[in-house]
Amino acid sequence: MKKEVMILTGAGQIGMAIARRMGYGKKIVVGDLNPESTEAVCRILNEAGFDAVPVEMNLSSRESILNLIAVARKHGEISMLVNTAGVSPSQASIETILKVDLYGTAVLLEEVGKVIKENGVGVTISSQSGHRMPALTIEEDMLLATTPAEELLSLDMLQPDSIKDTLHAYQMAKRCNVKRVMAEAVKWGERGARINSISPGIIVTPLAIDEFNGQRGDFYKNMFAKCPAGRPGTADEVANVAELLMSDRGAFITGADFLIDGGATASYFYGPLKP
């Protein structure tokens, strides 16, 4: 029997927390580059009574994304997208960050938007980093939002001489995510569907632990120590926001970005974290 389908990209803590809130009664198709991680997440979900299947997926490849969507559609109509896939500044090069986090997310939102079911919903995980970068011009924001995905990486602002380091690349990717969500919300709306983004701060996950132990580890530890919340967040707190956005209670919310960082961004601009 065919079910409604949730596509979950990224076999991590945040994605699994959201799937546990919203994936009951659905076929959950989990896509990730690491087969072992994907199978582990599916095993945990299935042992908790969900119905999940693993698919090896490379977010930097349109072909791989299209294959993931094709597998999902064999199980039924796609009614939910949860995109948590990505790499961090301490994990990857500038080129990889832009190709995965920026280009790959743009392609995923575009392709799922073509087939999402009426009343379908999606969330993509962005980052507080996109909020800390200085404002871009209206023209630059427009380019990030609307440039055809296959041309994005050719934009002047994304060339090597314009990107200072991996953190800057990550910030540009996350700024692009938010702008793409706004533009895609218009297209998804033509199908009666909604798409939003969530920008978490420091959330305790394996990726965050990599950051704590990386070259910017002291910076991140200082960030959550001096933010108003005084602590890092949890995946379940991100799932709280996703549950609102993906449920009927969020029916009037689309094209929006929700910052959930314990006040770290506020402190960065107006408090003790100010540079």
N, C-alpha and C positions, 0 to 999 in steps of 0.2 A: 504493500500500500504506500502510495506516494504521500509525502508530508510537505509542509512548508519547510523551507531550508534557511538556516543561518549560515552565512559564510563567516568564518573566523580566521583572520590572518594574523600570524604571530602566536607561537606556542609558549606564551609567558603568563605570569601571574595576573596581570590586568585583564587580558583577554579571557582567561579561564574564569575569573571572578564575574565578569559581565555575562559570560555564557551560562553560568550557574543561575544568574538572575533571570535571564531572558530566553534561554534555550530549551526550556522544558516543552515537551510535545513536538519539538522540531527535529529535523535531521541537521546535525551540526557538522559542517564540512570544514575541517581544520587544515589550513595551509601554512607551511613553514619550510624554510630552506633546510632545516636540520631534521631528518627523518626520525631520529631517536627522540627528539623533543616532542615532535608531533604525535608520535605513537604513545608517548608517556602521558601527554595531556588527554588524548582520547581514552586511554585506559582509566585514568582517574575519573573522567566524566562518565564513562560507561559503568564503572563500578558504583557510581552514585545514582544510577538510574537514567542517565541521559542516553542519547543515541548519536554517537560521534564517529566519524571516519576520517582517517588521515590522508592528506595529499601533499606530496613534495611540491613546493612552490617557491619560485624565485621572484620576489617583488620587483626586481630590476628588469624583468623580462616580460614584454607584452604577451609573447607566446605562452609563457608559463601562467600568466594571469588568465588568459583566455582558456587554457586547459583547466584551471581550477574552476572557472565559471561553468564550463561544459560538464565537468564531473558533478558539480552542484545541481545543475538543471536536470540531470538524469534522475535525481532523487525527488524532484518536485519544483515548485515555484520558489524563487528566491524572495524571501520577505524581509530578511535582515542581513546587514553587513556590519561586522565589527572588525575594524582594521587597527591592529596593534603592532603590526610588523614594522621593523626598522632597526637602525644601528645608531650607536651613540658616538660622541666625539672621541671617546677613548678607545673605541672598538674598531674604527675604520678610517680610511683615508678620505680626503676631501672629495675625490672623484666618486668613491663608493657611497658616501653620505648623500651626495647630490643625486646619484643614480637610483638609490634605493628609497631614501626618505622623501625626496622631492619628485623626481620623475615617476617612480613606481607608484606612489600614492596617487598622483594625478591620473595615471592610466587606470588604476583600480577603480577610482571613483567614476571615471568616465565610462568604463566598460560595464560595471555593475549597474550604473544609472540607465543603461540601455535596456536592461532586462528586469529591473526590480519590479516586484509586484505592486499593483495599486494598494495604497495604504502601507507600503513597505517603509522601512526606516533604516538609517545607517548612522554609525558614529565612527569617527577616525580619531586616533590619539595623536595629538600634536604635542606641544610642550610650552612650559613657561618661558623657555629660551626665546621663542619668537616674540614674546611681549617685552623682553628686555633690550632687544636690538633697537637702535634709533629708528624713527619713522622713515619710511621710504616716501618717494614722491607719489602723487596720484598716478602718474604715468607708469611708474615702476610697479605699483600695486596692480594696476590694470594688466600689465604684461604677465605678472605671476598668476593672475586669476584666469586669464582668457587665452593666452598663447597655446596653440595646439600642443598637446603633450610631446609629440615627437620633435618639436622645435624648442622646447623649454631649455634644454641644456646648451643651446646655442646663444642664449641671451647674453648680451655683453656683461651684465651684472653678475653672471655666474661663471665667468671665465677665470682661469687661474690667477691672473694679475689683479682681479677684483676681490678675490676671496683670501682673507688674511691667514686663516688657520682652520682646523677642523671644527672648532666651536662656532666660528663665523659661518661656515658651511651649514652646520646644523641649524643655526638660527635662521638662515635664509630658507632652508628647507621647511622649517616649521612655520615661518611666516607665509610661505607659499601654500602650505597645507590649509591654513585658515582662509586664505583668499580663494583657493580652489573650491573649498566647501561652499563659500558664498556663491560663486558662479555656478557650481553644480547644483545647488539648491534650486535654482531657477529651472534647470533642465529636469531635475528629479520631480519638481512640482508639476511639470506637464504630464507626468505619469501618476500624479496623486501621491507621490512619495516624499519623504523628508530625509535630510542629511545634515548632521551637525558635527562639530569637533569639540574635543575636550583637551585642555592644555594642563596636564598635571605638573606639579612641582616635584620635589624629591619624594618619590614613592619607593618604599623598600621592596626591591625586586633584585634578581640576579644582575640585571643590567645596571641598576643603581649601585650595587655593591662594586661592580667593575669601576664605576666612576669614583666611588669613595677611595678605592685603592689605586686610582690613576693619578696622572700628573696634576689634576685639579681637585684631588680629594679633599684637601684642607679647605678649599673654597666652598665646596658643597656642604661639608660638615659645619662650617661657620654659618652657611646660609640657613640651614634648618634650626641651628641653635639660636639665631638672632631674629628669626621670623616671628610674627605675633603668636603663632601656634606653638612655637618652641619645640617642634619635633618634626620628623618626616611623616609622610602620610602612608596609608596602606592601600593595597589594590581594591579592597572592598569599599573604601571611601570613594574611589573613582567609579566603581560599579554603582554606588548610590546615585551619582549624577547620570550615568548612562541609563539606569533604570527609569529615571524621570524622562529623559529625552526620547527613549524608545517606547515608552508606554503611552496610552491614551491621554495621560495627564500632560504630556508634552506635545499635544496635537497642534498647538499654535506656534511651536518652536521649530524653525528650520533656517539653515544658513547662518547659524550662530556658533560662537566659540565660548566655552565655559572654562575660565581659569580656576583651577583648584590646586592651590599651592601653599595653603596655610598662611597667606599674607606675605610670602617672600618677595613677590614683585612689588607690593606696596612698600615694603621695607627697603627694597633696592632703590626706589625712587625718592622716598620720603622718610626713611628711618635709618637705623644703624648700619644697614647694608649698602647705603648710598656710597658709590665709588669716590 
